[in-house]
Every structure is written in structure tokens, then in C-alpha cells.
Amino acid sequence: MAAKSVTIIGGADGPTSVFLAGKIGSGFWIGIIVSAIAILLVTVLLAGLFRRILRLVIRWMKKR
């Protein structure tokens, strides 16, 4: 019986996406690029929203 193993390289980061796209086929490049841009935009928007909420909470705590 042959030994088998599964390795996860880099989680869900860019190099892993590039590696998998190269293995799966070239038709996935546009989808990967669009997904990466969407994830970046959501991250930036959520970070800004979180900062604003945190500032409001800190101001509210100081007034108490």
C-alpha cells in the first residue's frame, strides 16, 4: 500500500491561487483576479468602518 499525504501550501493567499490556476487551467485567471480585487475592496471597506466604530466607542467611553 502506498503512503498518501495532503499538503496545504500558503492557505488562501495569492501564490496558492497562482499555483492552482496553473494546475487547473488558464480559464480561471480572470475569476481569480476578480475575486482577489473584490476581497481587497471588502477588506479596505470593513477596516475603515471598523476604525470609525472603534473611534465612536472610545469617545463614548471617555464621556462616561
Beta strands, then each sheet from edge to edge (+ up, - down):
end
